[in-house]
Amino acid sequence: MKKLFLLLLIPCFLVGCVATPERIAKTSRQDSLKFSPPKMKLSSFSSAKLEALQVIDAIANDKDKAALAKDLEAKLQAQLSPLVAAWPAGTGENETLLIQPKIVHLRIISSTTRFMVGIMAGQSSATLQLNLVDAKTGDIIANPEITKIALGQGGGGENDSNLLDYLANIAHQYVLVNM
């Protein structure tokens, strides 16, 4: 009976650890508030432009990591493009804000590896530099370095696969909170 109870309890524990979109949004908002604010309100710019994700060579030259970087770029586009499109046009004293994301570290444990080896596979981690630059002067307005770590202890590997969602959501929240 005890073994049956444990077998039924394990899936409930794993499902309870899976990140939902609501949990990701809430955590991302909290995380975005930990960074230093920009030198000036982002709404002081009359427009914004989201540039393509820059990828360091170590990631670009690794097939699996390059694929993850493409996935991150799609998530960043999905999160930040609506903000850029709805930017309050012409209201700022400065011209254009460039949003320049750059992935500088990426280690995601695959679901298969996580299933087979578990926590002994190590932790997944990723670091995104989000440079916000005045297009006219080249001045850096803000450059938060967003780092997330997934210990892989719950959710059947979901912590690992949601890491990119967290990065994109934190970037979105940082821009939104500082407008």
C-alpha positions in Angstrom: 0.0 0.0 0.0 2.8 2.4 0.9 4.5 1.8 -2.5 1.2 2.4 -4.4 0.8 5.7 -2.5 4.3 6.8 -3.4 3.7 5.9 -7.0 0.6 8.0 -7.1 2.3 10.9 -5.2 5.3 11.2 -7.5 3.3 12.4 -10.6 1.4 14.9 -8.5 4.7 16.3 -7.2 6.1 16.6 -10.7 2.9 18.2 -12.1 3.0 20.7 -9.2 6.5 21.8 -10.1 5.7 22.6 -13.8 5.7 26.3 -14.5 2.5 27.7 -15.9 2.3 30.8 -18.0 0.9 32.7 -15.0 3.8 31.5 -12.8 6.3 32.5 -15.4 4.8 36.0 -15.8 4.6 36.5 -12.0 8.2 35.4 -11.4 9.5 37.3 -14.4 7.9 40.5 -13.1 9.5 40.0 -9.7 12.9 39.2 -11.3 12.7 42.3 -13.6 12.4 44.6 -10.6 15.8 43.4 -9.2 17.7 45.1 -12.0 18.9 48.7 -11.9 16.5 51.0 -13.7 17.6 52.7 -16.9 19.4 56.1 -16.8 16.1 57.6 -18.1 12.5 56.5 -18.6 12.2 54.5 -21.7 9.1 56.5 -22.6 11.4 59.5 -23.2 12.2 57.9 -26.6 9.8 58.6 -29.4 10.2 55.1 -30.9 11.9 51.8 -30.3 13.5 49.2 -32.5 14.1 45.6 -31.6 17.3 44.2 -33.2 17.9 40.6 -33.9 19.4 38.4 -31.1 23.2 38.5 -31.1 24.8 35.1 -30.4 28.3 34.6 -29.3 30.5 32.2 -31.4 30.6 29.5 -28.8 26.8 29.2 -29.0 26.5 29.8 -32.8 29.0 27.1 -33.5 27.2 24.4 -31.5 24.3 23.0 -33.5 22.1 22.3 -30.5 22.8 25.6 -28.8 22.3 27.5 -32.0 18.8 25.9 -32.4 18.0 26.9 -28.8 19.2 30.5 -29.6 16.8 30.6 -32.6 14.0 29.5 -30.2 15.0 32.2 -27.8 14.9 34.8 -30.6 11.4 33.7 -31.5 10.3 34.1 -27.9 12.0 37.5 -27.6 10.2 38.6 -30.8 6.9 37.4 -29.5 7.4 39.2 -26.1 9.0 42.4 -27.2 7.6 43.1 -30.7 4.1 44.1 -29.4 5.8 46.6 -27.0 7.8 48.1 -29.8 4.7 48.2 -32.1 2.6 49.9 -29.4 5.4 52.4 -28.5 3.9 55.8 -27.8 5.1 57.5 -31.0 6.4 61.0 -31.0 6.0 61.6 -27.3 9.6 61.4 -26.2 12.4 64.0 -26.3 14.9 61.4 -27.6 14.6 59.7 -31.0 15.0 55.9 -31.1 15.7 53.4 -28.5 17.5 50.3 -29.7 16.8 47.1 -27.9 19.8 44.8 -28.5 19.5 41.3 -26.9 22.6 39.1 -26.8 22.8 35.6 -25.5 26.2 35.1 -23.8 25.7 31.7 -22.0 23.4 28.8 -22.7 23.3 25.4 -21.2 20.1 23.5 -21.4 19.8 19.9 -20.2 17.7 17.9 -22.6 14.5 16.2 -21.4 16.0 12.8 -22.3 19.2 13.5 -20.3 17.2 14.8 -17.4 15.0 11.7 -17.4 17.9 9.3 -17.6 20.4 11.0 -15.3 18.2 13.3 -13.3 19.7 16.0 -11.1 23.2 14.5 -11.7 23.1 16.0 -15.2 23.7 19.3 -13.5 21.8 22.6 -13.9 20.6 24.4 -16.9 21.5 28.0 -17.1 21.3 30.9 -19.5 22.4 34.5 -19.6 21.0 37.2 -21.8 22.4 40.7 -22.0 19.7 43.2 -22.8 21.4 46.4 -24.0 19.1 49.4 -24.4 20.9 52.1 -26.5 20.1 55.6 -27.6 20.3 55.2 -31.4 21.4 58.8 -32.0 24.2 59.1 -29.5 25.2 55.4 -28.9 24.8 55.9 -25.2 23.9 52.8 -23.2 20.7 53.6 -21.3 20.5 50.2 -19.5 22.2 46.9 -19.8 20.7 44.3 -17.4 22.3 40.9 -17.6 19.5 38.4 -17.1 20.7 35.0 -15.7 18.3 32.2 -14.9 19.2 28.8 -13.5 17.1 25.7 -13.5 18.2 23.1 -11.0 16.1 20.3 -12.7 14.7 19.1 -9.4 11.1 19.1 -10.4 8.6 19.1 -13.3 10.1 16.2 -15.1 12.6 18.5 -16.9 10.1 21.3 -17.4 12.3 23.7 -15.5 15.0 23.2 -18.1 12.7 23.7 -21.1 11.1 26.8 -19.6 14.3 28.6 -19.1 14.1 30.5 -22.4 10.5 31.5 -21.6 11.7 33.1 -18.4 14.5 35.0 -20.2 12.1 36.4 -22.8 9.5 37.3 -20.1 12.0 39.0 -17.9 13.2 41.1 -20.8 9.6 42.0 -21.7 8.8 42.9 -18.1 12.0 45.0 -17.7 11.1 47.1 -20.7 7.4 47.4 -19.7 8.2 48.4 -16.1 10.7 51.0 -17.1 8.6 52.8 -19.8 
